[in-house]
Amino acid sequence: MKRLLKEAASEFTANIDTGKKLPKVGVVGEIYIKYNSFGHLNVLDWLAEQGVEVVAPSIYNFFINSFVNRHINKENHIKPVDLPLFVTDVAYKIIFRYAKSYDKVCQDFPFYRPFADMFHEAKLAERIINMAANFGEGWLIPAEMSSLAEDGVKNIISLQPFACISNHIISKGIEKKMRKLYPDVNLLFLDFDGGTSEANVFNRLHFLIANE
């Protein structure tokens, strides 16, 4: 796998225009809607067709944040942890070290985004939201928004199913604090359900990228 990834990084770098600067749009939100083209009406493909670099955090974040949640659950007395924290912390360090070895392999590709350290991401999120909101995506949404903003991504869209508590409520609930911390960031919240109007979605996206 590492050999193939290294070859891919080299081939992509050799065959694309790495000097062209494209406007960036970060994407956060509910795990299904964010990564499934059918669920979000192919908005990521549409953005790419408009000459936008789409920046989506790794799906790795969703599964690895459970190591942070163990600390949150114990500190806030949400629920008991079945293993001592030092044991799971060691496990996290092993997994993270393994993930960083893939970062090293792919570093030659200029658009590659390294795996996130979820404990660092949690530090970003706790400035915005109570970390007890660790259900579903929960604090991961403000964490990924903040991480994108810290990396210079000035346009961020949040994709969520209509009325999903851990997305629809939290994403919009943190908007004021996000704008206070990152006043130069443009935020757009898009809700999806069976009756979502494509015209409404793409009109709002047009306004977002027009302001870039």
C-alpha positions in Angstrom: 0.0 0.0 0.0 2.7 2.5 0.9 4.7 1.7 -2.2 1.6 2.3 -4.4 0.7 5.5 -2.5 4.3 6.8 -3.0 4.0 6.1 -6.8 0.6 7.7 -6.9 1.8 10.9 -5.2 4.7 11.2 -7.6 2.6 10.6 -10.7 -0.1 13.0 -9.7 2.4 15.7 -8.9 4.1 15.2 -12.2 0.9 15.5 -14.2 -1.0 18.3 -12.6 -0.5 22.1 -12.6 0.8 22.6 -9.0 1.4 26.3 -9.6 -2.2 27.2 -10.2 -3.9 28.6 -7.1 -7.6 27.7 -6.8 -10.1 29.0 -4.3 -10.7 26.5 -1.5 -13.9 25.4 0.1 -13.8 23.2 3.2 -16.5 20.6 3.8 -17.7 19.4 7.2 -20.9 17.8 8.4 -22.7 14.5 9.0 -20.7 11.5 7.9 -23.1 10.1 5.3 -24.2 13.4 3.8 -20.6 14.7 3.7 -19.1 11.7 1.8 -22.0 10.4 -0.2 -22.6 12.1 -3.6 -26.3 11.0 -3.7 -26.9 12.4 -0.2 -25.5 15.9 -1.0 -26.7 16.2 -4.6 -23.2 16.0 -6.0 -22.3 19.4 -4.7 -18.6 18.5 -4.2 -18.3 17.5 -7.9 -20.1 20.7 -8.8 -17.7 22.8 -6.8 -14.7 21.1 -8.5 -16.3 21.8 -11.9 -16.4 25.5 -10.9 -12.6 25.5 -10.4 -12.7 25.1 -6.6 -10.4 23.0 -4.6 -12.6 21.0 -2.3 -11.0 20.4 1.1 -12.7 17.6 3.1 -11.3 16.3 6.4 -10.5 12.6 6.5 -13.1 10.1 7.5 -10.4 8.9 9.9 -11.4 11.7 12.2 -14.9 10.3 12.8 -13.6 7.0 14.0 -10.6 8.1 16.0 -12.3 10.8 18.0 -13.6 8.0 20.4 -10.2 8.1 22.1 -10.9 11.8 23.0 -14.4 11.0 24.0 -13.2 8.5 26.6 -11.6 11.4 28.5 -14.7 13.6 28.0 -17.0 10.8 29.4 -14.9 10.3 32.5 -14.2 14.0 33.2 -17.9 14.9 32.8 -19.3 11.7 34.4 -21.2 10.9 31.3 -20.6 7.2 31.4 -17.9 4.9 32.8 -14.9 3.9 30.8 -14.2 0.2 30.5 -10.4 0.5 30.3 -7.9 2.8 32.1 -7.3 5.9 30.1 -3.5 5.3 30.0 -4.2 2.0 28.1 -6.3 3.7 25.4 -3.9 6.6 25.2 -1.1 4.3 24.4 -3.3 2.6 21.7 -4.1 6.1 20.3 -0.4 6.9 20.1 0.3 3.7 18.2 -2.5 4.3 15.7 -1.5 8.0 15.3 2.2 7.0 14.7 1.0 4.5 12.1 -1.1 7.2 10.4 1.8 9.6 10.3 3.9 7.0 8.5 1.4 7.4 5.6 1.7 11.2 5.8 5.4 10.7 5.2 4.8 8.5 2.1 2.3 11.0 0.6 4.1 14.2 1.5 5.4 14.8 -2.1 1.9 15.5 -3.3 1.4 19.2 -2.7 -2.4 19.0 -2.0 -2.1 16.2 0.5 -3.6 16.9 4.0 -2.0 15.1 6.9 -4.0 13.1 9.4 -5.2 15.2 12.3 -4.2 14.8 15.9 -7.6 14.5 17.5 -6.4 15.7 20.9 -5.2 18.9 19.2 -8.5 19.2 17.3 -10.4 18.8 20.6 -8.4 21.8 22.0 -9.7 23.9 19.1 -13.3 22.7 19.6 -13.4 23.4 23.4 -13.0 27.1 22.7 -16.4 27.0 20.9 -18.6 24.3 22.4 -19.0 22.2 25.6 -17.1 19.0 25.0 -19.9 17.0 26.6 -21.5 17.3 23.1 -19.7 14.2 22.0 -22.7 12.4 20.4 -22.5 11.7 16.6 -20.2 14.3 15.1 -20.9 16.7 18.0 -17.7 18.6 18.8 -16.0 17.2 15.7 -17.9 19.8 13.6 -16.4 22.9 15.3 -13.0 21.1 15.5 -12.9 20.5 11.8 -14.2 24.0 11.0 -11.5 25.5 13.2 -8.8 23.3 11.8 -9.7 24.4 8.2 -9.8 28.1 9.3 -6.4 27.7 11.0 -5.0 26.2 7.7 -6.2 29.2 5.7 -9.5 27.8 4.2 -11.8 30.9 4.3 -15.0 29.3 2.9 -16.5 26.4 4.8 -19.8 24.6 4.1 -21.5 22.3 6.6 -23.7 19.5 5.1 -26.3 17.9 7.3 -29.6 16.0 7.3 -32.5 18.3 8.2 -33.2 18.3 12.0 -30.2 16.1 12.8 -29.3 17.2 16.4 -25.6 16.6 16.2 -25.3 18.5 12.9 -28.2 20.7 12.1 -28.4 22.1 15.7 -24.7 22.2 16.6 -23.5 23.6 13.2 -25.9 26.5 13.3 -25.6 26.9 17.1 -21.9 27.6 16.9 -22.0 30.1 14.0 -21.8 33.2 16.2 -18.7 31.9 18.1 -17.0 30.7 14.9 -17.5 34.2 13.3 -16.1 35.8 16.4 -13.0 33.6 16.4 -12.5 33.7 12.6 -14.1 36.9 11.3 -12.7 36.4 7.8 -14.3 32.9 7.3 -17.5 32.5 5.2 -19.8 29.8 6.6 -22.6 28.2 4.7 -25.0 25.6 6.2 -26.9 23.3 3.8 -29.7 21.0 5.0 -30.7 18.0 3.0 -33.8 15.8 3.0 -36.0 14.1 0.4 -37.5 17.4 -0.7 -34.4 19.6 -0.8 -34.5 22.1 -3.7 -31.5 21.8 -5.9 -32.0 25.3 -7.1 -31.8 26.7 -3.6 -28.6 24.6 -2.8 -26.7 25.6 -5.9 -27.8 29.3 -5.8 -26.4 29.6 -2.3 -23.2 27.9 -3.4 -22.9 30.3 -6.3 -23.0 33.2 -3.9 -20.3 31.6 -1.7 -17.8 31.1 -4.5 -18.6 34.4 -6.1 -17.3 36.2 -3.0 -14.0 34.4 -3.2 
